Amino acid sequence: MARRGSGLHLTKEGRKKLNFTDKLKKKQDEKKYQQNRNKNGGGTTTTTTTKKLTGKERAQKMARERIAAKKAGTYKKPKTAQELAKERLKIKNKKRK
């Protein structure tokens, strides 16, 4: 009966090919080196956050801003679909005249 799968892991070269942790460790070490270099004043770099907000986080942020605006007295209620449609019709009718 024939064996299933690859016998590559049985040879020294095969084990070397399959062992990718060495490359991964080198990448992690390089990343740590760069982070430490930036922390220790190895140059002036600006850091920007690239993290995107999830839907829940975005909703919570908007709610916090809305509550703060209400407390400050600067909150304006968003217009309903009907109100927006009426405004569009007014603009359209003005253009016709």
N, CA, C and O of each residue as an XYZ file, in Angstrom:
388
protein
N       0.840     -1.178      0.000
C       0.000      0.000      0.000
C       0.890      1.250      0.000
O       1.858      1.318      0.757
N       0.572      2.226     -0.836
C       1.382      3.432     -0.970
C       1.093      4.399      0.178
O      -0.028      4.508      0.674
N       2.159      5.093      0.573
C       1.994      6.089      1.635
C       1.303      7.320      1.095
O       1.440      7.667     -0.078
N       0.570      7.963      1.954
C      -0.099      9.207      1.564
C       0.760     10.387      1.988
O       1.496     10.303      2.971
N       0.668     11.464      1.262
C       1.367     12.683      1.637
C       2.790     12.704      1.126
O       3.235     11.804      0.413
N       3.475     13.732      1.501
C       4.834     13.949      1.019
C       5.842     13.390      2.014
O       5.637     13.450      3.226
N       6.914     12.855      1.494
C       7.997     12.378      2.334
C       9.090     13.419      2.463
O      10.203     13.104      2.883
N       8.782     14.666      2.105
C       9.757     15.736      2.092
C      10.340     15.990      3.477
O      11.513     16.341      3.607
N       9.527     15.813      4.504
C       9.989     16.101      5.861
C      11.046     15.103      6.347
O      11.657     15.311      7.395
N      11.260     14.042      5.604
C      12.213     13.025      6.022
C      13.652     13.395      5.673
O      14.586     12.884      6.292
N      13.844     14.271      4.695
C      15.199     14.652      4.304
C      15.612     15.932      5.020
O      14.768     16.716      5.455
N      16.923     16.129      5.135
C      17.428     17.314      5.830
C      17.023     18.589      5.093
O      16.617     19.574      5.710
N      17.138     18.555      3.764
C      16.756     19.726      2.967
C      15.260     19.996      3.095
O      14.822     21.143      3.173
N      14.490     18.912      3.115
C      13.047     19.057      3.249
C      12.664     19.683      4.574
O      11.786     20.545      4.628
N      13.319     19.254      5.648
C      13.027     19.835      6.959
C      13.395     21.307      6.985
O      12.706     22.118      7.604
N      14.481     21.647      6.314
C      14.916     23.037      6.269
C      13.889     23.897      5.523
O      13.605     25.024      5.929
N      13.337     23.361      4.439
C      12.324     24.091      3.677
C      11.040     24.262      4.474
O      10.406     25.317      4.443
N      10.675     23.217      5.180
C       9.415     23.269      5.926
C       9.519     24.097      7.204
O       8.495     24.532      7.730
N      10.718     24.323      7.711
C      10.903     25.078      8.941
C      10.967     26.563      8.603
O      12.040     27.088      8.303
N       9.843     27.228      8.650
C       9.794     28.643      8.312
C       9.926     29.531      9.546
O       9.915     30.755      9.417
N      10.049     28.958     10.722
C      10.114     29.765     11.945
C      11.390     30.582     12.015
O      11.409     31.640     12.643
N      12.471     30.107     11.374
C      13.701     30.892     11.380
C      13.491     32.230     10.686
O      13.907     33.273     11.188
N      12.842     32.189      9.528
C      12.572     33.425      8.792
C      11.631     34.321      9.584
O      11.805     35.539      9.622
N      10.631     33.709     10.216
C       9.678     34.473     10.994
C      10.367     35.145     12.173
O      10.094     36.308     12.470
N      11.253     34.428     12.842
C      11.980     34.989     13.987
C      12.837     36.165     13.541
O      12.917     37.172     14.245
N      13.478     36.050     12.381
C      14.296     37.150     11.884
C      13.443     38.385     11.630
O      13.857     39.501     11.943
N      12.246     38.191     11.060
C      11.355     39.313     10.801
C      10.919     39.971     12.105
O      10.869     41.197     12.199
N      10.599     39.147     13.122
C      10.172     39.689     14.400
C      11.307     40.454     15.070
O      11.082     41.516     15.650
N      12.519     39.923     14.993
C      13.665     40.607     15.573
C      13.905     41.950     14.885
O      14.206     42.945     15.545
N      13.772     41.976     13.570
C      13.955     43.215     12.815
C      12.894     44.234     13.224
O      13.185     45.421     13.366
N      11.675     43.767     13.408
C      10.581     44.663     13.803
C      10.857     45.251     15.195
O      10.675     46.449     15.410
N      11.294     44.406     16.135
C      11.618     44.890     17.478
C      12.750     45.901     17.425
O      12.723     46.912     18.127
N      13.745     45.626     16.589
C      14.871     46.548     16.441
C      14.387     47.914     15.970
O      14.803     48.945     16.499
N      13.506     47.913     14.973
C      12.991     49.180     14.448
C      12.171     49.920     15.500
O      12.273     51.141     15.617
N      11.352     49.185     16.272
C      10.535     49.815     17.305
C      11.418     50.450     18.372
O      11.183     51.589     18.777
N      12.430     49.719     18.827
C      13.331     50.258     19.839
C      14.113     51.443     19.305
O      14.368     52.404     20.031
N      14.486     51.376     18.060
C      15.233     52.482     17.456
C      14.382     53.740     17.420
O      14.872     54.836     17.690
N      13.106     53.581     17.087
C      12.207     54.731     17.045
C      11.964     55.294     18.443
O      11.873     56.510     18.613
N      11.858     54.422     19.440
C      11.623     54.872     20.816
C      12.814     55.648     21.351
O      12.645     56.640     22.060
N      14.013     55.201     21.017
C      15.211     55.785     21.591
C      15.727     56.979     20.804
O      16.895     57.346     20.938
N      14.890     57.584     19.998
C      15.310     58.784     19.289
C      16.230     58.505     18.128
O      17.117     59.309     17.844
N      16.051     57.414     17.462
C      16.884     57.080     16.321
C      16.482     57.861     15.087
O      16.946     57.553     13.989
N      15.659     58.829     15.231
C      15.195     59.637     14.118
C      13.813     60.156     14.459
O      13.135     59.601     15.324
N      13.394     61.202     13.796
C      12.076     61.748     14.078
C      11.091     61.108     13.123
O      11.172     61.289     11.908
N      10.183     60.375     13.675
C       9.148     59.757     12.852
C       7.797     60.085     13.459
O       7.655     60.164     14.679
N       6.831     60.271     12.620
C       5.483     60.513     13.108
C       4.709     59.212     13.011
O       4.782     58.495     12.013
N       3.982     58.928     14.049
C       3.196     57.695     14.045
C       1.746     58.050     13.821
O       1.205     58.951     14.462
N       1.132     57.345     12.921
C      -0.290     57.527     12.668
C      -0.976     56.203     12.912
O      -0.437     55.138     12.613
N      -2.166     56.286     13.455
C      -2.889     55.047     13.723
C      -3.601     54.613     12.452
O      -4.282     55.406     11.802
N      -3.434     53.367     12.115
C      -4.075     52.842     10.926
C      -5.234     51.938     11.299
O      -5.824     51.288     10.436
N      -5.562     51.897     12.588
C      -6.631     51.021     13.048
C      -7.977     51.577     12.591
O      -8.277     52.754     12.791
N      -8.750     50.745     11.998
C     -10.077     51.132     11.578
C     -11.056     50.830     12.698
O     -10.874     49.865     13.441
N     -12.083     51.642     12.823
C     -13.094     51.407     13.837
C     -14.082     50.359     13.352
O     -14.429     50.316     12.171
N     -14.524     49.530     14.256
C     -15.578     48.588     13.912
C     -16.900     49.341     13.925
O     -16.961     50.489     14.366
N     -17.936     48.712     13.454
C     -19.243     49.350     13.425
C     -19.709     49.748     14.815
O     -20.254     50.834     15.012
N     -19.489     48.866     15.767
C     -19.914     49.144     17.145
C     -19.135     50.325     17.720
O     -19.715     51.208     18.353
N     -17.814     50.339     17.498
C     -16.993     51.431     18.012
C     -17.380     52.762     17.367
O     -17.420     53.794     18.036
N     -17.663     52.729     16.070
C     -18.067     53.942     15.367
C     -19.379     54.477     15.920
O     -19.533     55.683     16.114
N     -20.324     53.577     16.174
C     -21.619     53.987     16.721
C     -21.455     54.576     18.120
O     -22.091     55.575     18.454
N     -20.605     53.961     18.931
C     -20.376     54.476     20.276
C     -19.715     55.853     20.230
O     -20.048     56.732     21.025
N     -18.785     56.034     19.304
C     -18.120     57.324     19.169
C     -19.122     58.400     18.752
O     -19.116     59.505     19.295
N     -19.982     58.073     17.787
C     -20.981     59.034     17.337
C     -21.949     59.381     18.456
O     -22.361     60.533     18.596
N     -22.314     58.371     19.259
C     -23.222     58.615     20.378
C     -22.576     59.541     21.405
O     -23.229     60.450     21.917
N     -21.306     59.316     21.706
C     -20.597     60.193     22.649
C     -20.565     61.628     22.136
O     -20.783     62.571     22.897
N     -20.290     61.790     20.833
C     -20.248     63.131     20.249
C     -21.617     63.789     20.285
O     -21.728     64.985     20.551
N     -22.660     63.008     20.017
C     -24.024     63.540     20.033
C     -24.412     64.001     21.436
O     -24.997     65.072     21.597
N     -24.088     63.197     22.455
C     -24.417     63.546     23.832
C     -23.655     64.798     24.256
O     -24.208     65.670     24.927
N     -22.377     64.883     23.861
C     -21.580     66.062     24.191
C     -22.147     67.311     23.527
O     -22.169     68.382     24.134
N     -22.605     67.179     22.284
C     -23.184     68.319     21.569
C     -24.489     68.758     22.228
O     -24.767     69.955     22.308
N     -25.292     67.803     22.701
C     -26.541     68.159     23.387
C     -26.246     68.914     24.675
O     -26.923     69.892     24.993
N     -25.240     68.464     25.417
C     -24.869     69.145     26.659
C     -24.360     70.548     26.384
O     -24.628     71.474     27.150
N     -23.631     70.703     25.297
C     -23.076     72.011     24.933
C     -24.120     72.913     24.296
O     -23.915     74.122     24.182
N     -25.240     72.330     23.880
C     -26.296     73.124     23.254
C     -26.078     73.367     21.778
O     -26.730     74.239     21.203
N     -25.191     72.634     21.148
C     -24.900     72.838     19.723
C     -25.468     71.720     18.853
O     -25.154     71.642     17.665
N     -26.294     70.863     19.427
C     -26.809     69.710     18.688
C     -27.914     70.132     17.740
O     -28.826     70.862     18.126
N     -27.834     69.673     16.497
C     -28.896     69.884     15.517
C     -29.415     68.526     15.103
O     -28.652     67.662     14.672
N     -30.717     68.342     15.236
C     -31.324     67.066     14.894
C     -31.209     66.823     13.391
O     -31.463     67.736     12.605
N     -30.835     65.624     12.979
C     -30.749     65.356     11.538
C     -32.132     65.397     10.883
O     -33.143     65.074     11.508
N     -32.151     65.800      9.615
C     -33.424     65.917      8.904
C     -33.933     64.541      8.497
O     -33.157     63.627      8.215
N     -35.251     64.419      8.477
C     -35.873     63.166      8.058
C     -35.840     63.073      6.535
O     -35.509     64.043      5.853
N     -36.179     61.922      6.019
C     -36.202     61.720      4.570
C     -37.236     62.627      3.920
O     -37.007     63.152      2.830
N     -38.373     62.813      4.583
C     -39.419     63.689      4.034
C     -38.937     65.130      3.954
O     -39.173     65.811      2.956
N     -38.267     65.594      4.995
C     -37.757     66.960      4.993
C     -36.716     67.156      3.893
O     -36.702     68.190      3.226
N     -35.860     66.182      3.709
C     -34.863     66.268      2.646
C     -35.516     66.286      1.272
O     -35.091     67.030      0.388
N     -36.553     65.464      1.089
C     -37.255     65.418     -0.197
C     -37.940     66.752     -0.487
O     -37.911     67.231     -1.621
N     -38.555     67.354      0.532
C     -39.204     68.654      0.349
C     -38.196     69.726     -0.064
O     -38.480     70.554     -0.930
N     -37.026     69.703      0.554
C     -35.983     70.671      0.188
C     -35.548     70.492     -1.258
O     -35.359     71.467     -1.985
N     -35.389     69.229     -1.673
C     -34.993     68.969     -3.059
C     -36.055     69.464     -4.038
O     -35.732     70.017     -5.089
N     -37.321     69.262     -3.683
C     -38.401     69.733     -4.556
C     -38.408     71.258     -4.654
O     -38.637     71.809     -5.731
N     -38.162     71.935     -3.547
C     -38.113     73.407     -3.566
C     -37.012     73.882     -4.503
O     -37.221     74.793     -5.304
N     -35.842     73.266     -4.402
C     -34.716     73.653     -5.255
C     -35.043     73.377     -6.714
O     -34.735     74.184     -7.591
N     -35.668     72.231     -6.971
C     -36.029     71.857     -8.342
C     -37.035     72.838     -8.918
O     -36.921     73.240    -10.076
N     -38.030     73.228     -8.109
C     -39.052     74.176     -8.579
C     -38.468     75.547     -8.826
O     -38.902     76.242     -9.744
N     -37.488     75.958     -8.025
C     -36.843     77.262     -8.234
C     -36.075     77.280     -9.544
O     -36.044     78.303    -10.228
N     -35.458     76.171     -9.901
C     -34.705     76.095    -11.148
C     -35.621     76.178    -12.361
O     -35.226     76.703    -13.403
N     -36.847     75.662    -12.233
C     -37.798     75.697    -13.356
C     -38.262     77.111    -13.656
O     -38.520     77.452    -14.810
N     -38.367     77.919    -12.644
C     -38.899     79.290    -12.829
C     -37.921     80.208    -13.435
O     -38.226     81.381    -13.648
